[in-house]
Amino acid sequence: MENSILLSARGVCKAFGPTRALVDVDLDIRRGEIHGLIGENGSGKSTFSSIVAGAQKADSGEFFINSEPYQPLSMVDAQNHGISMVIQEMGTIPGITVAANIFAGRLEQFSRLGILNWKKINGEADRILTEIGAPEITAKMPIDSLNFEDQKIVEIARAMVSTPDLLIVDETTTALAAKGRKIIYALIRKMHDRNKAVLFISHDLDELMEVCNIVTVLRDGVVVDTLPKEKMSVPQMRALMIGRELIGSYYRPDYDGSCGDEVLLDAKQISLRPYFMNVDLQLHKGEILGLGGLADCGMHEIGKALFGIEKPVTGSVTLRPAADAPVSVLSPVTAVKHKMAYVSKDRDKESIIISASIKSNIVLPSLPRLKRALGFISRKSENRLADEQIEIMRIKCQKRTQLMKQLSGGNKQKVVFSKWLGTNSDVFILDCPTRGIDVGVKADMYKLLMELKRQGKGIVMISEELVELIGMSDRILLFKNGTQTNELQRSESMTEKDIIEYII
């Protein structure tokens, strides 16, 4: 029935130790709704959605699907009840094919006498990939051969296998560029047109305004309001999320684009086929240098090459410390030793140790500096550094020994920043540093970048968000198909239109 309640939650509670993640949450999702769920990092959005999707259990409360009691035993069980979810972080299984990922947990449906029919599995996987708009990804491809975005598209295909009545999109669009977003938006429209429903979680409030027809706001695990389309506005949603009105812009108020003459990092004619070719780049003291383009333009790989993760086939990357001789950056070990820092776009896979504690992640790159005689490192010095960074970055956690996997996405990102701040680095390579961060924390991050600039640090900021590049960069290098297409200086009159013609 049109507009009938598809999913109902009543009195849902969830706690992790002393932290109350959800407190008596009541929420209804109706057919035909694109229902936004917003809140600051740690507000309970992902906890709620993961319970609905069968990834974890509520401590108390009830769920109903089409007025029938619903208590999923697993994500596969949730899919069998018509609920699928695409998560923010990487959710594919390494070491197997695309098809095996798409049908993970459901392969028995292709089994006869204990033998899997791989021809049928691969055929069905290719059909689903074509149906969602990604025919270039094929069933037999090893999942590890795909880039981050294409692996997310495989996860979308897995979510659509069961033709769900409710699709949960948890911060997925922040991990996708133009191709992936086109696919997910088309699926959302299709769900709406077929009188199904979408629970859409995003920190991008402008995106929520465009996509959703109703929004529920969580703060500290409590539902504070639900706004129908006619009452939705970005200022109102911000105020409800953070409990106060957020006044002014996130971004820099100045437009002089000034920085020092001293070159901190110098890349000459670096190439890494097929990603980028003959790139020249200089980063100055006190400069925020933006790198912009579409996801596959090569800028993410340039960041890895600058930090020594990838070795260019031609050219050189040279670090120029103020008081020391120039250093060739040949590996991450060399980079860290000479005060470079790197924040990866793929946070859970490349920037943190998800199964380790907050403390262990924060102190890891600082261990050489904390060493005493005979290589001894005192627990006291480790604890002091961890506590300092937790306080500086206002990381929401129970204690320093809490595991990273228990933190919200935004608080994980704070840990990523804090571990490099603890090393007193001079050069920062930041790849999509504000991906998946809420409005309040994003403003704090931008203030942090400005403080690093004031201290004379050099920052390479790689971003797929054009407004972010315009708002924060002293200088912007634009890339298309692995080649630099333009260089823009900071200007009050610069718009997204000035950039788009050079990246598409």
C-alpha positions as CSV (number, residue, x, y, z in Angstrom):
1,M,0.0,0.0,0.0
2,E,1.3,3.4,-1.0
3,N,2.8,5.5,1.9
4,S,2.2,2.7,4.4
5,I,4.8,2.1,7.1
6,L,7.5,-0.3,5.9
7,L,9.8,-0.3,8.9
8,S,8.9,0.8,12.5
9,A,11.3,1.1,15.4
10,R,10.1,1.5,19.0
11,G,12.1,2.2,22.1
12,V,15.4,1.0,20.6
13,C,18.4,1.2,22.9
14,K,22.1,0.2,22.5
15,A,25.1,0.8,24.7
16,F,28.8,0.1,24.4
17,G,30.0,-0.1,28.0
18,P,29.1,3.2,29.6
19,T,28.4,4.9,26.3
20,R,24.8,5.0,25.3
21,A,24.7,4.9,21.5
22,L,20.9,4.8,21.2
23,V,18.3,5.9,23.7
24,D,14.7,4.9,23.2
25,V,14.7,5.6,19.5
26,D,11.3,5.7,17.8
27,L,11.4,5.9,14.0
28,D,9.0,5.1,11.1
29,I,10.1,4.6,7.5
30,R,7.2,4.7,5.0
31,R,7.1,3.3,1.4
32,G,8.1,5.9,-1.2
33,E,10.3,7.7,1.3
34,I,13.9,8.7,0.8
35,H,14.4,9.1,4.6
36,G,17.5,11.0,5.6
37,L,19.2,10.1,8.9
38,I,21.7,12.8,10.2
39,G,23.7,13.7,13.2
40,E,27.2,14.4,14.4
41,N,29.8,11.7,14.5
42,G,28.9,9.4,17.4
43,S,25.2,10.4,17.4
44,G,24.1,6.8,16.7
45,K,23.3,6.9,12.9
46,S,25.5,3.9,11.9
47,T,24.6,2.0,15.1
48,F,20.9,2.3,14.3
49,S,21.3,1.4,10.6
50,S,23.6,-1.6,11.4
51,I,21.0,-3.0,13.8
52,V,18.3,-2.7,11.2
53,A,20.6,-4.4,8.7
54,G,21.3,-7.3,11.0
55,A,25.0,-6.5,11.6
56,Q,24.5,-6.2,15.4
57,K,21.7,-6.5,17.9
58,A,19.8,-3.9,20.0
59,D,19.9,-4.2,23.8
60,S,16.2,-3.5,23.9
61,G,13.3,-2.2,21.8
62,E,11.3,-3.6,18.9
63,F,11.3,-3.5,15.1
64,F,8.4,-4.3,12.8
65,I,8.4,-4.8,9.0
66,N,4.9,-4.3,7.4
67,S,3.5,-4.5,11.0
68,E,5.2,-8.0,11.5
69,P,7.8,-8.4,14.3
70,Y,11.4,-8.2,12.9
71,Q,14.5,-9.4,14.6
72,P,17.3,-10.1,12.1
73,L,19.9,-12.8,13.0
74,S,22.4,-11.6,10.4
75,M,22.9,-9.3,7.4
76,V,21.9,-12.2,5.1
77,D,18.8,-12.8,7.2
78,A,18.0,-9.0,6.9
79,Q,18.3,-9.3,3.2
80,N,15.9,-12.2,3.2
81,H,13.5,-9.9,4.9
82,G,14.0,-7.3,2.2
83,I,16.6,-5.0,3.9
84,S,20.0,-4.4,2.4
85,M,22.8,-2.0,3.4
86,V,25.8,-0.4,1.8
87,I,28.3,0.8,4.4
88,Q,30.7,3.8,4.4
89,E,34.0,1.9,4.7
90,M,35.3,-1.0,2.7
91,G,33.0,-4.0,2.9
92,T,34.4,-6.4,0.3
93,I,36.2,-9.6,1.0
94,P,39.8,-9.7,-0.3
95,G,41.3,-12.6,-2.2
96,I,38.2,-13.7,-4.1
97,T,36.4,-12.7,-7.2
98,V,33.8,-10.0,-7.8
99,A,31.1,-12.6,-8.2
100,A,32.0,-14.4,-5.0
101,N,31.7,-11.0,-3.2
102,I,28.4,-10.2,-4.7
103,F,26.9,-13.5,-3.6
104,A,28.8,-13.8,-0.3
105,G,26.7,-15.7,2.2
106,R,24.3,-16.8,-0.5
107,L,26.4,-19.1,-2.7
108,E,24.4,-22.2,-1.5
109,Q,21.6,-21.2,-3.8
110,F,23.9,-22.1,-6.7
111,S,24.9,-25.4,-5.2
112,R,23.8,-28.8,-6.4
113,L,25.1,-32.0,-4.6
114,G,27.7,-29.8,-2.9
115,I,29.1,-28.4,-6.2
116,L,28.8,-24.7,-7.0
117,N,27.7,-23.8,-10.5
118,W,30.2,-21.0,-11.2
119,K,29.0,-20.4,-14.7
120,K,25.6,-19.5,-13.3
121,I,27.1,-17.5,-10.4
122,N,29.2,-15.4,-12.9
123,G,26.3,-14.9,-15.2
124,E,24.1,-13.6,-12.5
125,A,26.8,-11.3,-11.2
126,D,27.4,-9.9,-14.6
127,R,23.6,-9.4,-15.1
128,I,23.3,-7.4,-11.8
129,L,26.4,-5.3,-12.5
130,T,25.0,-4.4,-15.9
131,E,21.6,-3.7,-14.4
132,I,22.9,-1.2,-11.9
133,G,25.0,0.6,-14.6
134,A,28.5,-0.9,-14.2
135,P,29.0,-3.4,-17.0
136,E,32.8,-2.6,-17.2
137,I,33.2,-4.5,-13.8
138,T,32.9,-8.2,-14.6
139,A,32.2,-11.2,-12.4
140,K,35.6,-13.0,-12.9
141,M,37.7,-10.0,-11.9
142,P,39.8,-10.4,-8.7
143,I,38.3,-8.0,-6.2
144,D,41.8,-6.8,-5.2
145,S,42.3,-5.6,-8.8
146,L,39.6,-2.9,-8.4
147,N,40.1,0.5,-7.0
148,F,38.3,1.8,-3.9
149,E,35.3,3.2,-5.8
150,D,34.8,0.1,-8.0
151,Q,34.9,-2.1,-4.9
152,K,32.1,0.1,-3.4
153,I,30.1,-0.5,-6.6
154,V,30.5,-4.2,-6.1
155,E,29.0,-3.7,-2.6
156,I,26.1,-1.9,-4.2
157,A,25.5,-4.8,-6.5
158,R,25.6,-7.2,-3.5
159,A,23.0,-5.1,-1.8
160,M,20.7,-5.3,-4.8
161,V,20.9,-9.1,-5.2
162,S,17.8,-9.6,-3.1
163,T,15.8,-6.7,-4.7
164,P,15.3,-5.1,-1.3
165,D,12.2,-3.2,-0.1
166,L,14.5,-1.0,2.1
167,L,18.0,0.1,1.0
168,I,20.3,1.6,3.6
169,V,23.0,3.9,2.3
170,D,25.4,4.7,5.1
171,E,27.7,7.5,4.1
172,T,28.4,5.6,0.8
173,T,28.3,8.6,-1.4
174,T,31.3,10.2,0.4
175,A,33.4,7.3,-0.9
176,L,32.2,7.6,-4.5
177,A,33.1,10.0,-7.3
178,A,30.9,10.9,-10.3
179,K,30.5,7.3,-11.7
180,G,29.6,5.8,-8.4
181,R,27.2,8.6,-7.3
182,K,25.4,8.3,-10.6
183,I,24.8,4.6,-10.0
184,I,23.6,5.1,-6.4
185,Y,21.3,8.1,-7.2
186,A,19.7,6.1,-10.1
187,L,19.0,3.2,-7.7
188,I,17.5,5.6,-5.1
189,R,15.2,7.0,-7.8
190,K,14.2,3.5,-8.8
191,M,13.4,2.5,-5.2
192,H,11.2,5.6,-4.9
193,D,9.5,5.0,-8.2
194,R,8.7,1.4,-7.2
195,N,7.2,2.5,-3.8
196,K,10.1,1.1,-1.8
197,A,12.2,3.1,0.6
198,V,15.7,4.3,1.3
199,L,17.4,5.2,4.6
200,F,20.0,7.7,3.5
201,I,22.8,8.7,5.8
202,S,25.1,11.5,4.8
203,H,27.1,14.4,6.3
204,D,26.5,16.5,3.1
205,L,23.5,18.5,4.0
206,D,23.1,20.0,0.5
207,E,23.0,16.4,-0.8
208,L,20.3,15.5,1.7
209,M,18.3,18.5,0.6
210,E,18.4,17.3,-3.0
211,V,17.9,13.6,-2.4
212,C,15.6,13.2,0.6
213,N,11.9,13.9,1.2
214,I,12.1,13.6,5.0
215,V,14.9,13.8,7.5
216,T,15.3,12.5,11.1
217,V,18.0,14.1,13.3
218,L,19.9,12.1,16.0
219,R,21.9,13.8,18.8
220,D,23.7,11.7,21.4
221,G,21.6,8.7,20.5
222,V,18.3,10.5,20.9
223,V,15.9,11.5,18.1
224,V,15.6,15.3,18.4
225,D,13.3,15.9,15.4
226,T,11.9,14.7,12.1
227,L,11.5,17.2,9.3
228,P,9.3,16.8,6.2
229,K,10.6,18.2,2.9
230,E,8.8,21.5,3.3
231,K,10.5,22.2,6.7
232,M,14.0,21.0,5.7
233,S,16.8,23.6,5.4
234,V,20.6,23.4,5.9
235,P,20.7,25.9,8.8
236,Q,17.9,24.2,10.6
237,M,19.5,20.7,10.2
238,R,22.9,22.0,11.3
239,A,21.4,23.6,14.4
240,L,19.5,20.4,15.3
241,M,22.6,18.2,14.8
242,I,24.9,20.2,17.0
243,G,22.4,21.8,19.4
244,R,23.4,25.3,18.4
245,E,23.4,27.5,15.4
246,L,26.7,27.2,13.4
247,I,27.4,30.7,12.2
248,G,29.6,31.7,9.3
249,S,31.5,29.6,6.7
250,Y,33.7,26.6,7.4
251,Y,36.4,27.9,5.1
252,R,39.1,30.5,5.2
253,P,38.1,34.1,5.5
254,D,41.2,35.4,3.6
255,Y,41.9,35.4,-0.1
256,D,45.6,36.5,-0.3
257,G,46.9,32.9,-0.9
258,S,50.2,33.9,0.7
259,C,52.9,31.4,1.7
260,G,56.6,31.3,2.2
261,D,59.2,31.2,-0.6
262,E,60.9,28.1,1.0
263,V,60.2,24.9,-0.9
264,L,59.5,21.9,1.5
265,L,58.7,19.3,-1.1
266,D,59.7,19.1,-4.8
267,A,58.5,16.6,-7.3
268,K,60.0,16.7,-10.8
269,Q,58.6,14.9,-13.9
270,I,57.2,12.0,-11.9
271,S,55.2,9.4,-13.8
272,L,53.4,6.2,-12.7
273,R,51.6,4.5,-15.6
274,P,48.7,4.3,-16.1
275,Y,47.8,6.8,-13.4
276,F,49.8,10.0,-14.1
277,M,52.5,11.3,-16.4
278,N,55.3,14.0,-16.1
279,V,53.9,15.8,-13.1
280,D,55.9,18.7,-11.6
281,L,54.9,19.9,-8.1
282,Q,56.4,22.2,-5.5
283,L,55.0,22.7,-2.0
284,H,56.0,25.8,-0.1
285,K,56.3,26.5,3.6
286,G,53.0,27.6,5.0
287,E,51.1,26.6,1.8
288,I,47.9,24.6,1.3
289,L,48.3,23.1,-2.2
290,G,45.0,21.6,-3.5
291,L,45.0,18.7,-6.0
292,G,41.6,18.4,-7.8
293,G,39.9,16.3,-10.4
294,L,37.7,13.2,-10.9
295,A,38.4,10.1,-8.8
296,D,40.4,8.4,-11.6
297,C,42.4,11.4,-12.7
298,G,45.6,10.2,-10.9
299,M,45.6,12.6,-8.0
300,H,45.2,10.0,-5.4
301,E,48.2,8.0,-6.8
302,I,50.2,11.2,-6.9
303,G,49.7,11.5,-3.1
304,K,50.9,8.0,-2.6
305,A,54.0,8.7,-4.8
306,L,54.8,11.9,-2.8
307,F,54.9,9.8,0.4
308,G,56.9,6.9,-1.1
309,I,54.1,4.4,-1.0
310,E,54.2,4.1,-4.8
311,K,57.6,4.4,-6.6
312,P,57.4,6.6,-9.8
313,V,58.9,5.0,-12.9
314,T,60.4,8.4,-13.9
315,G,61.3,11.6,-12.0
316,S,62.0,12.2,-8.4
317,V,60.4,13.4,-5.1
318,T,62.7,15.4,-2.9
319,L,62.1,16.6,0.7
320,R,64.0,19.8,1.6
321,P,64.3,20.1,5.4
322,A,65.2,23.6,6.5
323,A,68.5,22.8,8.2
324,D,69.4,19.5,6.5
325,A,70.5,18.3,3.1
326,P,67.7,17.4,0.6
327,V,66.3,13.9,1.0
328,S,64.9,11.6,-1.8
329,V,61.6,10.2,-0.7
330,L,61.9,6.5,-1.7
331,S,59.7,4.9,1.0
332,P,57.2,5.7,3.7
333,V,59.9,4.9,6.3
334,T,62.1,7.7,4.8
335,A,59.1,10.1,4.7
336,V,58.1,9.6,8.3
337,K,61.7,9.8,9.5
338,H,62.0,13.2,7.9
339,K,58.7,14.6,9.3
340,M,56.2,13.8,6.5
341,A,52.6,12.6,7.2
342,Y,50.0,10.9,5.1
343,V,46.3,10.5,5.5
344,S,44.8,8.0,3.1
345,K,41.3,8.3,1.5
346,D,40.8,4.6,2.5
347,R,40.8,5.2,6.2
348,D,40.1,1.7,7.6
349,K,42.4,-0.1,5.2
350,E,45.4,2.2,5.0
351,S,45.3,4.9,7.7
352,I,44.6,3.0,10.9
353,I,44.9,-0.5,12.5
354,I,41.2,-1.2,13.0
355,S,41.7,-4.0,15.5
356,A,44.2,-2.0,17.7
357,S,43.5,0.6,20.4
358,I,43.2,4.3,20.1
359,K,46.5,4.7,22.0
360,S,48.4,2.2,19.8
361,N,47.3,4.0,16.6
362,I,48.2,7.5,18.0
363,V,51.7,6.6,19.2
364,L,52.8,4.3,16.4
365,P,54.5,6.8,14.1
366,S,56.0,8.6,17.2
367,L,57.7,5.5,18.6
368,P,61.2,6.4,17.3
369,R,60.9,9.8,19.0
370,L,59.7,8.3,22.3
371,K,62.7,5.9,22.5
372,R,65.0,6.2,25.4
373,A,68.4,4.6,26.1
374,L,68.7,1.0,24.8
375,G,65.5,1.5,22.8
376,F,63.2,1.5,25.8
377,I,59.8,3.2,25.5
378,S,58.0,4.0,28.7
379,R,54.3,3.3,29.0
380,K,53.9,6.7,30.7
381,S,55.2,8.6,27.7
382,E,52.9,6.6,25.4
383,N,49.9,7.3,27.7
384,R,50.8,11.0,27.9
385,L,51.0,11.4,24.1
386,A,47.7,9.6,23.6
387,D,45.9,11.6,26.2
388,E,47.2,14.9,24.9
389,Q,46.0,14.1,21.4
390,I,42.6,12.8,22.6
391,E,42.1,16.1,24.4
392,I,43.4,18.3,21.5
393,M,41.3,16.5,18.9
394,R,38.3,16.0,21.2
395,I,38.1,12.4,20.3
396,K,34.8,10.9,21.7
397,C,35.8,7.7,23.4
398,Q,35.6,5.8,26.7
399,K,39.3,5.5,27.3
400,R,42.6,5.4,25.4
401,T,42.6,1.6,25.3
402,Q,39.3,1.5,23.5
403,L,39.5,-0.4,20.1
404,M,39.3,1.7,16.9
405,K,36.6,-0.5,15.5
406,Q,34.3,0.7,18.2
407,L,34.6,4.4,17.2
408,S,32.4,6.3,14.8
409,G,33.8,7.2,11.4
410,G,34.5,10.8,12.4
411,N,36.3,9.9,15.6
412,K,38.4,7.4,13.6
413,Q,39.4,10.3,11.3
414,K,40.3,12.4,14.4
415,V,42.7,9.6,15.5
416,V,44.3,9.5,12.0
417,F,45.0,13.3,12.3
418,S,46.1,13.0,15.9
419,K,48.8,10.4,15.3
420,W,50.5,12.6,12.8
421,L,50.1,15.8,14.9
422,G,52.0,13.8,17.6
423,T,55.0,13.5,15.3
424,N,55.3,17.2,14.8
425,S,55.4,16.7,11.0
426,D,56.3,19.5,8.6
427,V,54.7,18.2,5.4
428,F,51.2,16.7,5.3
429,I,49.8,14.7,2.4
430,L,46.0,14.6,3.0
431,D,43.8,12.5,0.7
432,C,40.1,13.5,1.1
433,P,40.8,14.4,4.8
434,T,37.2,15.4,5.6
435,R,35.4,12.4,4.0
436,G,32.6,11.2,6.3
437,I,33.0,13.9,8.9
438,D,30.1,15.9,10.3
439,V,29.6,19.6,9.9
440,G,30.9,20.5,13.4
441,V,34.0,18.4,13.2
442,K,34.6,19.5,9.6
443,A,34.8,23.1,10.8
444,D,37.3,22.1,13.5
445,M,39.4,20.3,10.9
446,Y,39.6,23.4,8.7
447,K,40.6,25.4,11.7
448,L,43.4,22.9,12.3
449,L,44.6,23.2,8.7
450,M,44.8,26.9,9.1
451,E,46.7,26.6,12.3
452,L,49.2,24.2,10.6
453,K,49.5,26.7,7.8
454,R,50.2,29.5,10.3
455,Q,52.9,27.3,11.9
456,G,54.6,27.1,8.5
457,K,53.7,23.5,7.7
458,G,53.2,22.5,4.1
459,I,49.9,20.7,3.2
460,V,49.0,18.9,0.0
461,M,45.2,18.5,0.1
462,I,43.7,16.1,-2.4
463,S,40.0,16.4,-2.7
464,E,37.0,15.5,-4.9
465,E,35.0,18.3,-3.4
466,L,35.4,21.4,-5.5
467,V,34.0,23.7,-2.8
468,E,36.5,22.4,-0.3
469,L,39.4,23.1,-2.7
470,I,38.2,26.6,-3.4
471,G,37.6,27.3,0.2
472,M,40.9,26.1,1.6
473,S,43.7,26.1,-1.0
474,D,46.3,28.8,-1.6
475,R,46.9,27.2,-5.0
476,I,45.0,24.4,-6.9
477,L,46.5,22.0,-9.4
478,L,43.9,20.4,-11.6
479,F,44.2,17.0,-13.3
480,K,42.5,15.0,-16.0
481,N,43.5,11.5,-17.3
482,G,46.8,11.7,-15.4
483,T,47.9,15.0,-16.8
484,Q,47.9,18.4,-15.1
485,T,45.5,20.7,-17.0
486,N,45.6,24.0,-15.1
487,E,46.9,25.8,-12.0
488,L,44.7,28.3,-10.2
489,Q,45.6,30.9,-7.5
490,R,43.4,31.6,-4.6
491,S,40.7,34.1,-5.5
492,E,37.5,35.4,-4.0
493,S,35.9,35.2,-7.5
494,M,36.8,31.6,-8.2
495,T,33.8,29.3,-8.7
496,E,33.2,25.6,-9.3
497,K,32.6,26.5,-13.0
498,D,36.2,27.7,-13.3
499,I,37.4,24.2,-12.3
500,I,34.9,21.9,-14.0
501,E,36.1,22.7,-17.5
502,Y,39.6,21.5,-16.7
503,I,38.7,18.2,-15.0
504,I,35.9,16.7,-17.2
